[in-house]
Amino acid sequence: MAISLSLSELADRIDGKIICGEAGSLFSGMAALDAAGPEEISFLGNEKYLPQFLATKAGAVIVPVGHDFGNHPSALVAVANPSLAFSAVVRHFVASAHFKPGIHKSAFVDPAAVLDPLKVCVHPGAVVMAGAVVGDGTVIGPNAVIQEEARIGEDCHIGANVSVRERCILGDRVAIQPGVVIGSDGYGYEFSGERHVKIEQVGIVEIHDDVEIGANTTVDRARFGKTIIGEGTKIDNLCQIAHNVIIGKHCLIVSQSGLAGSCRIGDYVTIAAQSGVAGHVFIGDKAILSGRCGATTSLEGGMIYAGKPALPFREENKLQAHVRRLPKLIARVKAMEQLLKQTPTSDT
């Protein structure tokens, strides 16, 4: 069945106001301004695309509030943030098109697993083991493995080749990209005699609602207790979250960053690419760690940090400015030394 969205439904979905157009007009897809046709929805998110907006053939365009667009031929819906609103349109068409409930014949679902075959989608080669619970509306991708007693909430998307290990918990609307491992053993050893002896890791990972985790990221289970990722946090590709880490709500953790065991990250923290946080360190709410930052001690919230070890941004910039001047300072010192050697000394 074709998926459609009326202009009035569009306005309701994105909390927008119809500027012009018929409320009952139907649209069946979405596209960029220069590619959209009469049955598609587009958006104007940046004034540099105004020429494309003026020439677009889109049936409807989401535009920013507070502007006069004259007699534009497209239907127009005004919102505060067109780019964000358009994301809701994309989700509507993509999710509706891709979700086809049922269990593929090559998938394995243990009879002791808890799920409704008419309300979940389990792709080829996927495995759902005994005691696992999968909520309605969830997609389990090809070759993904949901191990014993793991719990997956509603409307989640578990990508291809993902592993959710035993007893781990995922909330609702969690998106896990391909190759992610949730609940692998934490990296824990004690040196005894002449050997490194493994410390058993018997905790779990708990991921709250609306979290997204990028491809090939790993989240280790706790030694005991929980590794926790808070509501709305977004983690990029190729990140490492170690055992017993606690990440707050709505954080951003960017590619190739690593969080060492038992560190704690507050709410609304941003950790930019290739940054690291040492074990047992606390990062305060709304702190920002710039790229390749190394937090070796606890950091106050509400500040921007840079460098290794992490320092307040302005302090680190001043330090780096001094470092860049070192070659010239060394050259001056050498010149002064030469001058002193050449200067005759007087006998007294």
C-alpha positions in Angstrom: 0.0 0.0 0.0 1.3 3.4 -1.0 2.3 5.7 1.9 1.0 9.2 1.8 0.8 12.3 4.0 -1.7 15.1 3.6 -0.7 18.8 4.0 -2.8 19.0 7.2 -1.2 15.8 8.6 2.2 17.2 7.7 1.5 20.4 9.6 0.3 18.5 12.7 3.3 16.1 12.6 5.8 18.9 12.6 3.8 21.4 14.7 3.8 23.8 11.8 1.5 26.4 10.3 0.1 26.2 6.7 0.9 29.4 4.9 -0.6 28.4 1.6 -1.9 25.2 0.0 -4.9 22.9 0.3 -5.1 21.0 3.6 -6.2 17.8 1.8 -3.4 17.7 -0.7 -1.5 14.4 -0.6 2.2 13.7 -0.8 3.9 10.4 -1.3 7.6 11.1 -0.6 10.4 13.6 0.2 13.4 14.9 -1.7 15.9 17.8 -1.9 14.6 21.1 -3.3 16.3 20.6 -6.7 15.1 17.0 -7.1 11.6 17.1 -5.6 8.5 16.7 -7.7 4.8 17.7 -7.3 4.0 14.8 -5.0 7.0 15.2 -2.7 7.9 17.3 0.3 11.1 19.3 0.7 12.5 22.0 3.1 14.4 25.3 3.1 16.9 25.1 5.9 19.5 27.6 4.8 19.2 30.9 2.9 22.0 29.8 0.5 19.4 27.4 -1.0 17.0 30.2 -1.8 17.6 30.0 -5.6 16.7 26.3 -5.4 13.6 27.1 -3.4 12.5 29.6 -6.0 12.9 27.1 -8.8 11.7 24.0 -7.0 8.9 21.8 -8.3 8.2 20.3 -4.8 4.5 19.9 -4.0 5.1 21.2 -0.4 8.1 22.9 1.2 8.8 23.3 5.0 10.0 26.9 5.5 11.3 29.0 8.4 8.8 31.2 10.3 8.8 34.9 10.0 9.5 35.2 6.3 7.4 36.5 3.3 7.7 34.0 0.4 5.3 35.8 -1.9 3.2 33.8 -4.3 5.3 30.6 -4.3 3.6 27.8 -6.3 4.3 25.1 -3.7 2.3 24.6 -0.6 4.2 26.1 2.4 4.3 25.0 6.0 6.3 27.3 8.4 8.2 26.0 11.5 10.9 27.2 13.8 13.5 24.6 12.5 12.8 23.3 9.0 15.8 20.9 9.0 14.6 19.2 12.2 11.0 19.1 11.0 12.1 17.5 7.7 13.7 14.7 9.7 10.3 13.8 11.1 9.0 13.6 7.5 11.9 11.3 6.5 11.2 9.0 9.5 7.5 8.8 8.5 8.2 7.7 4.9 11.3 5.5 5.6 10.0 3.7 8.7 6.6 3.0 7.2 8.2 1.7 4.0 10.8 -0.6 5.7 8.9 -2.1 8.5 7.4 -5.4 7.4 6.4 -7.6 10.4 7.3 -11.3 10.4 10.1 -13.7 11.1 12.2 -14.8 8.1 12.4 -18.5 7.6 16.2 -18.5 8.0 16.1 -16.7 11.4 16.1 -18.7 14.6 13.7 -17.6 17.4 13.8 -19.8 20.5 10.4 -21.0 21.6 11.2 -19.5 25.0 11.7 -16.0 23.6 9.0 -13.4 24.1 7.8 -11.5 21.1 4.8 -11.1 18.8 5.6 -12.4 15.3 2.9 -10.1 13.8 4.4 -7.0 15.4 8.2 -7.4 15.0 10.5 -7.9 12.1 13.3 -10.5 12.3 15.6 -10.6 9.3 17.4 -13.5 7.7 20.0 -15.2 9.9 19.1 -13.4 13.0 19.0 -15.3 16.3 16.8 -14.6 19.3 17.6 -16.8 22.2 15.7 -18.2 25.1 14.2 -15.7 27.6 14.9 -12.7 25.3 12.1 -10.2 25.1 11.5 -8.1 21.9 9.0 -5.2 22.0 6.4 -4.4 19.3 7.6 -2.5 16.3 11.2 -3.5 16.7 13.4 -4.6 13.8 16.1 -7.2 14.3 18.6 -7.0 11.4 20.3 -9.7 9.4 22.6 -12.0 11.5 22.0 -10.0 14.6 22.1 -12.0 17.9 19.9 -11.3 20.9 21.2 -13.5 23.7 19.5 -15.1 26.6 17.2 -12.9 28.7 18.2 -9.7 26.9 15.3 -7.2 26.7 14.7 -5.0 23.7 12.0 -2.3 24.0 9.4 -1.1 21.4 10.2 0.5 18.1 13.9 -0.3 18.2 16.2 -0.8 15.2 18.9 -3.4 15.7 21.2 -3.4 12.7 22.9 -6.2 10.9 25.5 -8.3 12.8 24.7 -6.6 16.1 25.3 -8.6 19.3 23.2 -7.8 22.4 24.5 -10.1 25.0 22.8 -11.9 27.8 20.6 -9.9 30.3 21.3 -6.5 28.7 18.4 -4.1 28.6 17.5 -1.6 25.8 14.7 0.9 26.2 12.2 2.1 23.5 13.2 3.6 20.2 16.9 2.6 20.5 18.8 2.6 17.2 21.9 0.3 17.0 23.9 0.5 13.8 25.6 -2.6 12.2 28.4 -4.3 13.9 27.8 -2.9 17.4 28.4 -5.2 20.4 26.4 -4.5 23.6 27.5 -6.3 26.7 30.9 -7.7 25.8 33.2 -8.5 28.7 34.8 -5.5 30.4 38.6 -5.4 30.2 39.5 -6.5 33.7 42.6 -8.4 34.9 44.7 -8.8 38.1 48.3 -9.7 38.0 49.1 -12.8 40.1 52.5 -14.4 40.1 53.6 -14.3 36.5 50.1 -14.2 34.9 47.2 -11.8 34.2 44.2 -13.4 35.7 40.8 -12.5 34.3 38.3 -10.8 36.6 34.8 -12.1 35.8 32.4 -9.5 34.4 28.9 -10.4 35.6 27.0 -7.1 35.3 24.9 -5.8 32.4 24.5 -2.9 30.0 21.3 -0.8 30.4 20.5 1.6 27.5 17.6 4.1 28.0 15.0 5.4 25.6 15.9 7.2 22.3 19.6 6.3 22.4 21.5 5.9 19.1 24.8 4.0 18.8 26.9 4.1 15.6 28.5 1.3 13.7 31.2 -0.9 15.3 31.0 0.8 18.6 31.4 -1.5 21.7 29.7 -1.1 25.1 31.2 -3.4 27.8 29.1 -5.0 30.5 29.8 -3.9 34.1 32.1 -6.0 36.3 29.0 -6.0 38.6 26.0 -3.7 38.5 25.4 -1.7 35.3 27.1 0.1 32.5 24.4 2.8 31.7 23.7 5.0 28.7 21.2 7.7 29.5 18.1 8.8 27.6 18.6 10.5 24.2 22.4 10.1 24.1 23.9 9.7 20.6 27.2 7.8 20.2 29.0 7.8 16.9 30.9 5.0 15.0 33.9 3.3 16.5 33.6 4.4 20.1 34.6 2.3 23.1 32.5 2.5 26.3 34.2 0.5 29.1 32.7 -1.4 32.0 30.7 0.4 34.7 30.7 3.7 32.7 27.7 5.9 33.4 26.7 8.3 30.7 24.0 10.9 31.3 21.1 12.1 29.2 21.4 13.7 25.8 25.1 13.5 25.4 27.0 13.5 22.1 30.0 11.2 21.9 31.8 11.4 18.5 33.8 8.9 16.5 36.9 7.1 17.9 36.4 8.4 21.4 37.0 6.1 24.4 35.6 6.2 27.9 37.6 4.1 30.5 36.1 2.0 33.2 33.9 3.5 35.9 34.1 7.1 34.5 30.9 9.1 34.8 29.6 11.6 32.2 27.0 14.1 33.2 24.0 15.3 31.1 24.3 17.2 27.9 28.0 16.6 27.6 29.7 16.7 24.2 32.9 14.6 23.7 34.4 15.3 20.2 36.3 12.9 18.0 39.3 10.9 19.2 38.9 12.1 22.8 39.5 10.0 25.9 38.3 10.0 29.4 40.3 8.2 32.1 38.9 5.7 34.5 36.9 6.9 37.6 36.9 10.5 36.2 33.7 12.6 36.4 32.7 15.1 33.6 30.2 17.7 34.7 26.9 18.5 33.0 27.1 20.5 29.7 30.9 20.2 29.5 32.4 20.1 26.0 35.6 18.2 25.2 37.0 19.3 21.9 38.7 17.0 19.4 41.6 14.8 20.7 41.0 15.9 24.2 42.3 13.8 27.1 40.5 14.1 30.4 42.8 12.6 33.1 41.1 14.3 36.1 37.5 15.3 36.8 36.2 18.3 35.0 33.7 21.0 36.0 30.5 21.2 33.9 29.5 24.1 31.6 33.0 24.7 30.2 34.9 23.9 27.0 38.1 21.9 27.3 41.0 21.1 25.0 44.4 19.5 25.0 46.1 16.6 26.7 45.6 16.8 29.7 42.4 18.6 29.3 42.5 22.3 30.2 40.0 25.1 29.8 39.9 26.0 26.1 41.4 29.5 26.4 44.1 28.3 28.8 45.1 25.5 26.4 45.1 28.0 23.4 47.5 30.3 25.3 49.7 27.3 26.1 49.8 26.2 22.5 50.6 29.8 21.4 53.6 29.7 23.7 54.7 26.3 22.4 54.6 27.6 18.8 56.9 30.4 19.8 59.5 28.0 21.2 61.6 27.6 18.0 62.1 31.3 17.7 62.9 31.7 21.4 65.5 28.9 21.1 67.0 30.6 18.1 67.2 33.8 20.1 68.9 32.1 23.0 71.4 30.5 20.7 72.1 33.8 19.1 72.6 35.5 22.5 75.0 32.6 23.6 77.1 33.2 20.4 77.2 36.9 21.1 78.3 36.3 24.7 81.1 34.0 23.5 82.3 36.7 21.1 82.2 39.5 23.6 85.6 40.1 25.2 85.7 40.0 29.0 87.6 42.8 30.9 90.0 41.9 33.7 89.3 43.6 37.0 
